[in-house]
Amino acid sequence: MTFPEFFSRVPTITLRDPLADLLGSATLGRLEYRFEDAVRLTGHACPTVAGAWLTGCSALQALYPETLPVRGQIEVAFGDSETRGVTGVIASVLGLLTGAAGRGGFSGLGGHFNRRELLQFGVAGVSQVHFHRRDTGLTADCRLSLAAAPADPLTGQLLARLLSGDNSPDLAGEFHRLWLARVERILLDAALRPQLLDIRLSPT
């Protein structure tokens, strides 16, 4: 399986999952996630998936500045409904990273390791996405603005031609180049980060 070269330069994130530790699924419960995992989960790389990855990793690092983030101990709340826009796609990536799940999630073992309903939608007072550490109460309100990394004007035109059935290699190649260039900027352009993502921590 071959991914675009820049995927390998996207920083990974290592988490500790107590359930994985208990069941012997990973040594000390340490799980390393790569951007490729989000691509495998969603089936594609796009600005939304890249933005969700950036948001999730950045929020976890802010919430756990000195220790490994603990998967399964974080609640994630969205202001929008699950079916509005790309909220569901973002939620799937954040669920991968945090372990938070909706009503169909894992209900736990012996009163421990519950993941069910740690992922919620349509929560009043949440502007975009809100992370909450269940052990300390520390929260992170995150707001992502993909407008800070605009698409090349030709991208939409090329996509329309591809969707209409024009699948010439040159056309597809140019579309891929422009599409992935935006994804790369979102993930790797450090100078752009302050305009892309705002994270505000609160102790409660």
N, CA, C and O of each residue as an XYZ file, in Angstrom:
816
protein
N       0.850     -1.194      0.000
C       0.000      0.000      0.000
C       0.884      1.241      0.000
O       1.780      1.380      0.833
N       0.625      2.128     -0.931
C       1.441      3.330     -1.065
C       0.600      4.567     -0.790
O      -0.456      4.763     -1.393
N       1.078      5.393      0.119
C       0.431      6.658      0.426
C       1.302      7.794     -0.100
O       2.480      7.583     -0.388
N       0.737      9.003     -0.231
C       1.564     10.153     -0.589
C       2.728     10.310      0.387
O       2.595     10.034      1.579
N       3.864     10.753     -0.132
C       5.096     10.827      0.659
C       4.936     11.636      1.929
O       5.490     11.268      2.965
N       4.185     12.737      1.875
C       4.136     13.623      3.035
C       3.392     13.003      4.215
O       3.531     13.475      5.344
N       2.615     11.966      3.976
C       1.940     11.303      5.098
C       2.960     10.851      6.142
O       2.695     10.909      7.343
N       4.115     10.406      5.683
C       5.128      9.882      6.609
C       5.754     10.982      7.458
O       6.416     10.692      8.454
N       5.550     12.248      7.073
C       6.110     13.366      7.833
C       5.124     13.970      8.820
O       5.479     14.857      9.596
N       3.890     13.491      8.791
C       2.902     13.973      9.751
C       3.211     13.341     11.105
O       3.302     12.118     11.202
N       3.374     14.152     12.152
C       3.700     13.582     13.468
C       2.679     12.547     13.924
O       1.475     12.725     13.741
N       3.167     11.479     14.510
C       2.306     10.459     15.079
C       1.914     10.867     16.499
O       2.452     11.830     17.046
N       0.993     10.142     17.080
C       0.629     10.372     18.477
C       0.550      9.024     19.189
O      -0.029      8.069     18.672
N       1.132      8.962     20.368
C       1.092      7.744     21.176
C       0.171      7.965     22.370
O       0.287      8.963     23.081
N      -0.727      7.038     22.577
C      -1.703      7.101     23.653
C      -1.554      5.882     24.548
O      -0.933      4.889     24.169
N      -2.122      5.969     25.726
C      -2.201      4.802     26.611
C      -3.654      4.413     26.766
O      -4.483      5.226     27.174
N      -3.963      3.169     26.439
C      -5.318      2.670     26.548
C      -5.349      1.591     27.628
O      -4.854      0.488     27.400
N      -5.922      1.883     28.805
C      -5.947      0.896     29.887
C      -6.644     -0.406     29.514
O      -6.277     -1.470     30.012
N      -7.642     -0.331     28.647
C      -8.320     -1.554     28.219
C      -7.385     -2.427     27.398
O      -7.361     -3.646     27.570
N      -6.620     -1.816     26.511
C      -5.644     -2.571     25.728
C      -4.591     -3.199     26.624
O      -4.106     -4.297     26.350
N      -4.236     -2.496     27.702
C      -3.273     -3.026     28.665
C      -3.865     -4.225     29.396
O      -3.210     -5.262     29.502
N      -5.091     -4.105     29.901
C      -5.748     -5.180     30.629
C      -5.857     -6.448     29.794
O      -5.614     -7.546     30.294
N      -6.215     -6.301     28.544
C      -6.456     -7.453     27.684
C      -5.214     -7.933     26.950
O      -5.282     -8.867     26.152
N      -4.074     -7.293     27.220
C      -2.835     -7.719     26.587
C      -2.750     -7.402     25.114
O      -1.980     -8.023     24.382
N      -3.547     -6.425     24.670
C      -3.583     -6.084     23.246
C      -2.379     -5.275     22.797
O      -2.011     -5.301     21.623
N      -1.763     -4.554     23.732
C      -0.587     -3.741     23.430
C       0.233     -3.603     24.710
O      -0.330     -3.434     25.792
N       1.539     -3.673     24.596
C       2.417     -3.584     25.759
C       2.176     -2.281     26.521
O       2.304     -1.189     25.966
N       1.826     -2.414     27.796
C       1.524     -1.268     28.666
C       0.377     -0.414     28.123
O       0.183      0.726     28.545
N      -0.374     -0.982     27.187
C      -1.495     -0.251     26.616
C      -1.103      0.881     25.693
O      -1.935      1.722     25.354
N       0.161      0.914     25.279
C       0.631      2.009     24.416
C       0.231      1.756     22.966
O       0.564      0.721     22.388
N      -0.479      2.707     22.394
C      -0.939      2.612     21.007
C      -0.448      3.831     20.239
O      -0.670      4.969     20.655
N       0.213      3.590     19.131
C       0.668      4.695     18.289
C      -0.251      4.816     17.080
O      -0.500      3.839     16.373
N      -0.743      6.013     16.856
C      -1.612      6.274     15.713
C      -0.901      7.193     14.728
O      -0.185      8.121     15.103
N      -1.130      6.895     13.460
C      -0.575      7.688     12.364
C      -1.706      8.266     11.533
O      -2.832      7.769     11.571
N      -1.402      9.316     10.783
C      -2.428      9.903      9.928
C      -3.002      8.867      8.983
O      -4.183      8.920      8.641
N      -2.172      7.923      8.557
C      -2.645      6.864      7.676
C      -3.804      6.086      8.299
O      -4.671      5.583      7.583
N      -3.822      5.986      9.626
C      -4.912      5.270     10.291
C      -6.242      5.990     10.090
O      -7.280      5.355      9.904
N      -6.201      7.311     10.129
C      -7.413      8.090      9.878
C      -7.854      7.939      8.423
O      -9.048      7.895      8.127
N      -6.879      7.861      7.522
C      -7.199      7.675      6.106
C      -7.809      6.296      5.880
O      -8.767      6.154      5.120
N      -7.257      5.284      6.534
C      -7.834      3.944      6.419
C      -9.259      3.910      6.969
O     -10.143      3.278      6.392
N      -9.469      4.597      8.089
C     -10.789      4.612      8.720
C     -11.829      5.251      7.820
O     -12.911      4.695      7.627
N     -11.513      6.411      7.268
C     -12.481      7.160      6.471
C     -12.457      6.784      4.999
O     -13.418      7.036      4.273
N     -11.351      6.176      4.556
C     -11.229      5.785      3.159
C     -10.686      6.869      2.258
O     -10.645      6.691      1.041
N     -10.265      8.000      2.828
C      -9.745      9.070      1.980
C      -8.989     10.094      2.826
O      -9.091     10.117      4.053
N      -8.235     10.929      2.135
C      -7.588     12.080      2.761
C      -8.202     13.333      2.158
O      -8.276     13.473      0.937
N      -8.634     14.229      3.005
C      -9.248     15.474      2.552
C      -9.008     16.526      3.621
O      -8.518     16.194      4.700
N      -9.335     17.780      3.358
C      -9.152     18.812      4.379
C      -9.902     18.515      5.675
O      -9.403     18.813      6.760
N     -11.095     17.932      5.570
C     -11.857     17.606      6.778
C     -11.138     16.576      7.630
O     -11.010     16.756      8.841
N     -10.666     15.497      7.015
C      -9.958     14.449      7.752
C      -8.659     14.999      8.327
O      -8.313     14.715      9.474
N      -7.941     15.786      7.528
C      -6.696     16.396      8.010
C      -6.972     17.335      9.180
O      -6.241     17.329     10.171
N      -8.025     18.141      9.065
C      -8.362     19.058     10.138
C      -8.788     18.341     11.409
O      -8.464     18.775     12.514
N      -9.511     17.247     11.249
C      -9.924     16.459     12.414
C      -8.709     15.837     13.090
O      -8.618     15.820     14.317
N      -7.789     15.333     12.301
C      -6.555     14.754     12.859
C      -5.777     15.816     13.628
O      -5.349     15.590     14.760
N      -5.600     16.978     13.002
C      -4.873     18.067     13.641
C      -5.558     18.485     14.934
O      -4.896     18.686     15.953
N      -6.871     18.615     14.897
C      -7.620     19.025     16.082
C      -7.479     18.002     17.202
O      -7.193     18.360     18.344
N      -7.679     16.736     16.874
C      -7.614     15.695     17.889
C      -6.247     15.584     18.530
O      -6.134     15.546     19.755
N      -5.209     15.532     17.713
C      -3.850     15.410     18.253
C      -3.472     16.629     19.083
O      -2.893     16.495     20.161
N      -3.797     17.808     18.588
C      -3.436     19.039     19.297
C      -4.184     19.148     20.617
O      -3.602     19.548     21.625
N      -5.468     18.799     20.626
C      -6.252     18.862     21.854
C      -5.726     17.881     22.893
O      -5.615     18.222     24.071
N      -5.404     16.673     22.468
C      -4.894     15.672     23.409
C      -3.551     16.100     23.993
O      -3.299     15.912     25.183
N      -2.707     16.665     23.170
C      -1.409     17.120     23.666
C      -1.568     18.289     24.629
O      -0.797     18.419     25.580
N      -2.562     19.140     24.392
C      -2.817     20.255     25.306
C      -3.406     19.769     26.625
O      -3.097     20.316     27.684
N      -4.244     18.753     26.566
C      -4.881     18.226     27.767
C      -3.936     17.377     28.616
O      -4.110     17.255     29.829
N      -2.939     16.796     27.962
C      -1.961     15.945     28.656
C      -0.548     16.443     28.335
O       0.182     15.769     27.606
N      -0.151     17.588     28.852
C       1.133     18.176     28.466
C       2.355     17.397     28.940
O       3.432     17.523     28.356
N       2.202     16.599     29.986
C       3.371     15.932     30.556
C       3.257     14.408     30.579
O       4.209     13.725     30.958
N       2.120     13.873     30.183
C       1.932     12.421     30.191
C       1.271     11.989     28.890
O       0.793     12.816     28.115
N       1.252     10.680     28.666
C       0.559     10.171     27.496
C      -0.943     10.372     27.664
O      -1.475     10.105     28.742
N      -1.628     10.827     26.646
C      -3.085     10.905     26.723
C      -3.669      9.521     27.000
O      -3.154      8.511     26.521
N      -4.744      9.490     27.775
C      -5.371      8.225     28.139
C      -6.617      8.017     27.280
O      -7.617      8.720     27.425
N      -6.535      7.053     26.401
C      -7.649      6.747     25.509
C      -8.783      6.110     26.319
O      -8.552      5.204     27.120
N      -9.993      6.588     26.105
C     -11.140      6.078     26.832
C     -11.509      6.914     28.036
O     -12.506      6.631     28.701
N     -10.720      7.950     28.334
C     -10.998      8.805     29.491
C     -11.340     10.232     29.072
O     -11.252     11.162     29.874
N     -11.731     10.395     27.817
C     -11.997     11.727     27.285
C     -13.398     11.767     26.681
O     -13.754     10.917     25.865
N     -14.183     12.750     27.082
C     -15.480     12.991     26.472
C     -15.301     14.006     25.341
O     -14.519     14.950     25.455
N     -16.035     13.795     24.252
C     -15.971     14.701     23.110
C     -17.392     15.144     22.781
O     -18.275     14.314     22.566
N     -17.604     16.448     22.744
C     -18.937     16.994     22.478
C     -18.896     17.926     21.275
O     -17.960     18.709     21.105
N     -19.928     17.826     20.446
C     -20.069     18.682     19.272
C     -21.284     19.583     19.440
O     -22.290     19.180     20.023
N     -21.185     20.783     18.935
C     -22.334     21.665     18.937
C     -23.350     21.274     17.883
O     -24.552     21.447     18.085
N     -22.880     20.745     16.752
C     -23.760     20.359     15.660
C     -24.264     18.937     15.825
O     -23.707     18.155     16.596
N     -25.314     18.607     15.101
C     -25.826     17.242     15.081
C     -24.862     16.352     14.289
O     -24.057     16.842     13.498
N     -24.954     15.064     14.511
C     -24.048     14.117     13.858
C     -24.188     14.130     12.345
O     -23.223     13.856     11.632
N     -25.371     14.444     11.849
C     -25.629     14.376     10.415
C     -25.460     15.707      9.697
O     -25.673     15.795      8.488
N     -25.081     16.733     10.432
C     -24.933     18.046      9.786
C     -23.545     18.183      9.174
O     -22.533     18.012      9.854
N     -23.512     18.492      7.886
C     -22.243     18.715      7.201
C     -21.291     17.540      7.349
O     -21.654     16.391      7.100
N     -20.063     17.849      7.760
C     -19.026     16.822      7.896
C     -18.795     16.438      9.360
O     -17.771     15.843      9.695
N     -19.751     16.780     10.231
C     -19.576     16.495     11.655
C     -19.325     15.015     11.913
O     -18.463     14.668     12.720
N     -20.061     14.145     11.243
C     -19.891     12.709     11.442
C     -18.513     12.213     11.057
O     -17.962     11.327     11.709
N     -17.955     12.783      9.999
C     -16.608     12.393      9.567
C     -15.581     12.818     10.612
O     -14.704     12.041     10.988
N     -15.700     14.043     11.070
C     -14.793     14.538     12.114
C     -14.903     13.670     13.361
O     -13.892     13.318     13.968
N     -16.129     13.328     13.741
C     -16.350     12.517     14.932
C     -15.701     11.148     14.810
O     -15.188     10.621     15.798
N     -15.712     10.563     13.619
C     -15.107      9.244     13.456
C     -13.603      9.296     13.694
O     -13.038      8.372     14.279
N     -12.951     10.365     13.246
C     -11.510     10.506     13.462
C     -11.221     10.767     14.938
O     -10.296     10.186     15.504
N     -12.007     11.635     15.557
C     -11.792     11.928     16.973
C     -12.110     10.714     17.839
O     -11.479     10.513     18.877
N     -13.072      9.914     17.427
C     -13.366      8.683     18.143
C     -12.215      7.696     18.061
O     -11.915      7.000     19.031
N     -11.574      7.637     16.903
C     -10.399      6.776     16.737
C      -9.317      7.160     17.732
O      -8.727      6.296     18.381
N      -9.061      8.449     17.852
C      -7.977      8.921     18.712
C      -8.323      8.843     20.200
O      -7.482      8.449     21.009
N      -9.527      9.205     20.561
C      -9.879      9.314     21.976
C     -10.534      8.067     22.551
O     -10.538      7.866     23.765
N     -11.087      7.230     21.679
C     -11.847      6.079     22.154
C     -13.293      6.408     22.451
O     -14.091      5.508     22.711
N     -13.648      7.687     22.418
C     -15.027      8.090     22.694
C     -15.957      7.542     21.625
O     -15.650      7.583     20.433
N     -17.103      7.027     22.070
C     -18.071      6.449     21.141
C     -19.476      6.921     21.500
O     -19.726      7.432     22.591
N     -20.381      6.731     20.543
C     -21.771      7.094     20.753
C     -22.551      5.977     21.427
O     -21.995      5.210     22.213
N     -23.832      5.888     21.120
C     -24.710      4.924     21.787
C     -24.332      3.477     21.496
O     -24.659      2.580     22.273
N     -23.647      3.249     20.383
C     -23.272      1.883     20.030
C     -21.895      1.483     20.509
O     -21.395      0.421     20.139
N     -21.275      2.315     21.326
C     -19.913      2.045     21.770
C     -19.826      0.960     22.830
O     -20.838      0.464     23.325
N     -18.594      0.605     23.166
C     -18.313     -0.439     24.152
C     -18.832      0.000     25.519
O     -18.563      1.114     25.970
N     -19.591     -0.903     26.179
C     -20.218     -0.547     27.458
C     -19.351     -0.862     28.665
O     -19.732     -0.550     29.793
N     -18.189     -1.475     28.451
C     -17.255     -1.687     29.545
C     -17.223     -3.105     30.083
O     -17.961     -3.986     29.641
N     -16.335     -3.291     31.061
C     -16.156     -4.578     31.736
C     -16.199     -4.348     33.239
O     -15.372     -3.619     33.787
N     -17.160     -4.968     33.899
C     -17.236     -4.844     35.350
C     -17.295     -3.421     35.856
O     -16.743     -3.106     36.911
N     -17.956     -2.569     35.114
C     -18.070     -1.175     35.527
C     -16.891     -0.298     35.157
O     -16.819      0.859     35.572
N     -15.963     -0.843     34.374
C     -14.787     -0.089     33.948
C     -14.733     -0.036     32.412
O     -15.342     -0.850     31.718
N     -13.992      0.940     31.918
C     -13.657      1.047     30.491
C     -14.849      1.368     29.595
O     -14.822      1.058     28.404
N     -15.875      1.974     30.137
C     -17.010      2.352     29.310
C     -16.600      3.395     28.274
O     -15.924      4.370     28.603
N     -17.002      3.193     27.041
C     -16.759      4.165     25.966
C     -18.077      4.724     25.421
O     -18.092      5.682     24.649
N     -19.167      4.106     25.839
C     -20.478      4.450     25.292
C     -20.921      5.836     25.733
O     -20.815      6.200     26.904
N     -21.420      6.599     24.765
C     -21.951      7.949     24.972
C     -20.925      8.936     25.511
O     -21.287      9.945     26.116
N     -19.647      8.646     25.293
C     -18.617      9.653     25.553
C     -18.512     10.622     24.377
O     -17.860     11.662     24.475
N     -19.157     10.275     23.270
C     -19.210     11.110     22.068
C     -20.642     11.606     21.922
O     -21.564     10.815     21.722
N     -20.822     12.930     22.026
C     -22.171     13.489     22.014
C     -22.288     14.602     20.981
O     -21.306     15.254     20.623
N     -23.516     14.799     20.513
C     -23.780     15.779     19.456
C     -24.919     16.707     19.869
O     -25.754     16.372     20.709
N     -24.922     17.889     19.244
C     -25.975     18.850     19.528
C     -25.967     19.336     20.964
O     -27.022     19.535     21.566
N     -24.774     19.525     21.514
C     -24.638     19.931     22.908
C     -24.689     21.459     23.011
O     -23.909     22.157     22.364
N     -25.592     21.957     23.809
C     -25.744     23.405     23.979
C     -24.481     24.016     24.567
O     -23.868     23.451     25.473
N     -24.101     25.168     24.047
C     -22.941     25.885     24.556
C     -21.629     25.504     23.910
O     -20.602     26.128     24.179
N     -21.644     24.479     23.052
C     -20.424     24.073     22.352
C     -20.449     24.700     20.962
O     -21.369     24.457     20.181
N     -19.439     25.505     20.659
C     -19.430     26.181     19.365
C     -19.014     25.240     18.240
O     -19.593     25.274     17.154
N     -18.006     24.394     18.497
C     -17.555     23.472     17.460
C     -17.299     22.096     18.069
O     -18.108     21.183     17.907
N     -16.166     21.945     18.773
C     -15.905     20.666     19.441
C     -15.232     20.922     20.790
O     -14.395     21.814     20.927
N     -15.615     20.129     21.764
C     -15.204     20.319     23.153
C     -14.697     18.986     23.702
O     -15.383     17.968     23.606
N     -13.492     18.996     24.277
C     -12.891     17.799     24.871
C     -12.879     17.968     26.392
O     -12.659     19.065     26.905
N     -13.119     16.865     27.099
C     -13.179     16.922     28.560
C     -12.468     15.714     29.162
O     -12.826     14.568     28.889
N     -11.450     15.986     29.989
C     -10.775     14.922     30.732
C     -11.634     14.517     31.910
O     -11.936     15.340     32.774
N     -12.027     13.267     31.954
C     -12.935     12.814     33.003
C     -12.244     12.724     34.366
O     -12.915     12.775     35.396
N     -10.916     12.589     34.387
C     -10.227     12.444     35.669
C      -9.954     13.789     36.350
O     -10.112     13.915     37.565
N      -9.551     14.776     35.581
C      -9.174     16.069     36.170
C     -10.191     17.171     35.938
O     -10.176     18.189     36.630
N     -11.077     16.974     34.966
C     -12.044     18.014     34.636
C     -11.518     19.046     33.649
O     -12.271     19.914     33.209
N     -10.239     18.967     33.292
C      -9.672     19.915     32.333
C     -10.377     19.773     30.980
O     -10.628     18.666     30.504
N     -10.686     20.918     30.379
C     -11.381     20.901     29.095
C     -10.600     21.680     28.043
O      -9.760     22.524     28.354
N     -10.906     21.368     26.800
C     -10.313     22.090     25.667
C     -11.411     22.391     24.661
O     -12.015     21.480     24.093
N     -11.661     23.664     24.448
C     -12.592     24.083     23.403
C     -11.783     24.361     22.150
O     -10.847     25.161     22.167
N     -12.151     23.695     21.059
C     -11.373     23.796     19.824
C     -12.218     24.357     18.691
O     -13.385     24.008     18.516
N     -11.589     25.228     17.940
C     -12.257     25.783     16.769
C     -11.287     25.738     15.599
O     -10.212     26.337     15.641
N     -11.680     25.024     14.562
C     -10.863     24.862     13.360
C     -11.433     25.714     12.236
O     -12.642     25.722     12.007
N     -10.556     26.432     11.533
C     -10.989     27.258     10.407
C     -10.200     26.863      9.158
O      -9.093     27.351      8.930
N     -10.784     25.975      8.359
C     -10.102     25.527      7.144
C      -9.999     26.636      6.099
O      -9.250     26.506      5.130
N     -10.740     27.716      6.288
C     -10.639     28.853      5.365
C      -9.242     29.462      5.397
O      -8.841     30.160      4.466
N      -8.504     29.195      6.472
C      -7.129     29.700      6.559
C      -6.205     28.989      5.584
O      -5.100     29.462      5.314
N      -6.652     27.854      5.054
C      -5.878     27.116      4.046
C      -6.783     26.894      2.836
O      -7.233     25.773      2.600
N      -7.052     27.947      2.071
C      -8.026     27.832      0.977
C      -7.556     26.905     -0.137
O      -6.360     26.711     -0.355
N      -8.534     26.346     -0.827
C      -8.231     25.481     -1.969
C      -7.796     26.313     -3.164
O      -8.197     27.470     -3.297
N      -6.986     25.737     -4.024
C      -6.661     26.377     -5.293
C      -7.949     26.526     -6.101
O      -8.746     25.588     -6.140
N      -8.183     27.674     -6.750
C      -9.435     27.881     -7.489
C      -9.716     26.817     -8.552
O     -10.872     26.579     -8.900
N      -8.679     26.188     -9.062
C      -8.880     25.178    -10.105
C      -9.385     23.849     -9.557
O      -9.891     23.022    -10.315
N      -9.257     23.635     -8.261
C      -9.598     22.340     -7.688
C     -11.040     21.949     -7.963
O     -11.306     20.825     -8.388
N     -11.969     22.858     -7.726
C     -13.377     22.560     -7.934
C     -13.704     22.257     -9.385
O     -14.511     21.376     -9.680
N     -13.068     22.999    -10.291
C     -13.309     22.767    -11.714
C     -12.825     21.385    -12.146
O     -13.502     20.672    -12.887
N     -11.641     21.029    -11.664
C     -11.086     19.719    -12.025
C     -11.929     18.591    -11.433
O     -12.158     17.579    -12.096
N     -12.388     18.754    -10.202
C     -13.216     17.738     -9.573
C     -14.521     17.555    -10.348
O     -14.976     16.429    -10.550
N     -15.118     18.664    -10.780
C     -16.364     18.587    -11.545
C     -16.159     17.802    -12.838
O     -17.020     17.016    -13.233
N     -15.034     18.012    -13.487
C     -14.752     17.280    -14.727
C     -14.550     15.793    -14.456
O     -15.006     14.948    -15.226
N     -13.867     15.479    -13.364
C     -13.667     14.067    -13.016
C     -14.997     13.392    -12.704
O     -15.238     12.262    -13.129
N     -15.847     14.071    -11.974
C     -17.138     13.501    -11.611
C     -18.057     13.342    -12.815
O     -18.969     12.515    -12.806
N     -17.812     14.136    -13.843
C     -18.631     14.036    -15.053
C     -18.155     12.922    -15.978
O     -18.792     12.641    -16.994
N     -17.026     12.280    -15.627
C     -16.554     11.149    -16.425
C     -15.267     11.383    -17.181
O     -14.779     10.477    -17.857
N     -14.697     12.583    -17.087
C     -13.421     12.872    -17.760
C     -12.287     12.372    -16.859
O     -11.851     13.082    -15.953
N     -11.817     11.162    -17.110
C     -10.815     10.541    -16.248
C      -9.439     10.441    -16.904
O      -8.715      9.469    -16.693
N      -9.086     11.437    -17.689
C      -7.770     11.411    -18.329
C      -6.682     11.482    -17.263
O      -6.837     12.196    -16.273
N      -5.578     10.746    -17.454
C      -4.510     10.722    -16.444
C      -3.963     12.103    -16.098
O      -3.677     12.375    -14.932
N      -3.813     12.973    -17.084
C      -3.278     14.308    -16.808
C      -4.227     15.106    -15.919
O      -3.793     15.791    -14.992
N      -5.514     15.014    -16.207
C      -6.509     15.722    -15.409
C      -6.516     15.196    -13.975
O      -6.503     15.971    -13.019
N      -6.534     13.877    -13.838
C      -6.545     13.276    -12.498
C      -5.284     13.635    -11.729
O      -5.343     13.939    -10.538
N      -4.150     13.599    -12.406
C      -2.887     13.911    -11.745
C      -2.842     15.337    -11.241
O      -2.361     15.587    -10.135
N      -3.339     16.287    -12.038
C      -3.341     17.683    -11.618
C      -4.301     17.902    -10.453
O      -4.005     18.656     -9.526
N      -5.459     17.234    -10.509
C      -6.401     17.345     -9.400
C      -5.787     16.787     -8.120
O      -5.876     17.415     -7.065
N      -5.172     15.621     -8.204
C      -4.542     15.020     -7.020
C      -3.488     15.961     -6.427
O      -3.397     16.119     -5.210
N      -2.703     16.576     -7.296
C      -1.634     17.464     -6.824
C      -2.212     18.643     -6.042
O      -1.729     18.972     -4.959
N      -3.239     19.269     -6.592
C      -3.824     20.436     -5.932
C      -4.571     20.036     -4.655
O      -4.472     20.713     -3.631
N      -5.310     18.942     -4.729
C      -6.080     18.471     -3.573
C      -5.162     18.133     -2.407
O      -5.385     18.574     -1.279
N      -4.138     17.353     -2.687
C      -3.239     16.906     -1.630
C      -2.334     18.026     -1.120
O      -1.884     17.980      0.024
N      -2.066     19.022     -1.949
C      -1.268     20.164     -1.499
C      -1.978     20.888     -0.362
O      -1.340     21.341      0.588
N      -3.289     20.993     -0.462
C      -4.044     21.645      0.615
C      -4.026     20.787      1.883
O      -3.857     21.307      2.986
N      -4.201     19.480      1.721
C      -4.141     18.571      2.873
C      -2.781     18.679      3.556
O      -2.700     18.714      4.784
N      -1.708     18.733      2.757
C      -0.356     18.835      3.315
C      -0.172     20.139      4.086
O       0.430     20.142      5.160
N      -0.680     21.234      3.553
C      -0.560     22.511      4.252
C      -1.239     22.462      5.614
O      -0.685     22.934      6.607
N      -2.433     21.892      5.661
C      -3.180     21.814      6.914
C      -2.398     21.019      7.952
O      -2.365     21.387      9.126
N      -1.782     19.951      7.526
C      -1.101     19.059      8.454
C       0.305     19.504      8.831
O       0.759     19.239      9.944
N       0.999     20.177      7.918
C       2.434     20.375      8.118
C       2.915     21.819      8.100
O       4.075     22.068      8.429
N       2.087     22.769      7.735
C       2.528     24.162      7.688
C       2.412     24.781      9.081
O       1.341     25.241      9.475
N       3.508     24.788      9.813
C       3.494     25.284     11.191
C       3.129     26.757     11.265
O       2.478     27.186     12.218
N       3.540     27.538     10.267
C       3.252     28.972     10.280
C       1.757     29.243     10.154
O       1.271     30.289     10.585
N       1.034     28.301      9.565
C      -0.400     28.457      9.354
C      -1.217     28.056     10.580
O      -2.387     28.419     10.704
N      -0.592     27.307     11.481
C      -1.315     26.690     12.591
C      -2.129     27.682     13.438
O      -3.275     27.378     13.770
N      -1.588     28.846     13.798
C      -2.386     29.765     14.639
C      -3.674     30.231     13.965
O      -4.665     30.486     14.650
N      -3.680     30.345     12.643
C      -4.887     30.751     11.930
C      -5.852     29.584     11.732
O      -7.060     29.785     11.610
N      -5.315     28.368     11.702
C      -6.138     27.183     11.466
C      -6.887     26.733     12.714
O      -8.077     26.426     12.659
N      -6.178     26.698     13.842
C      -6.733     26.026     15.014
C      -6.561     26.873     16.269
O      -5.465     27.331     16.592
N      -7.676     27.067     16.963
C      -7.674     27.775     18.239
C      -8.113     26.800     19.330
O      -9.181     26.194     19.233
N      -7.290     26.649     20.367
C      -7.594     25.761     21.488
C      -7.581     26.575     22.769
O      -6.610     27.274     23.059
N      -8.642     26.485     23.521
C      -8.732     27.216     24.789
C      -8.978     26.232     25.915
O      -9.999     25.545     25.953
N      -8.017     26.177     26.836
C      -8.103     25.269     27.969
C      -8.826     25.922     29.137
O      -8.747     27.134     29.340
N      -9.523     25.104     29.889
C     -10.189     25.566     31.099
C     -10.122     24.463     32.143
O     -10.283     23.290     31.806
N      -9.886     24.816     33.410
C      -9.760     23.793     34.451
C     -11.063     23.074     34.790
O     -11.028     22.020     35.425
N     -12.196     23.608     34.388
C     -13.474     22.948     34.680
C     -14.355     22.939     33.447
O     -15.474     22.427     33.491
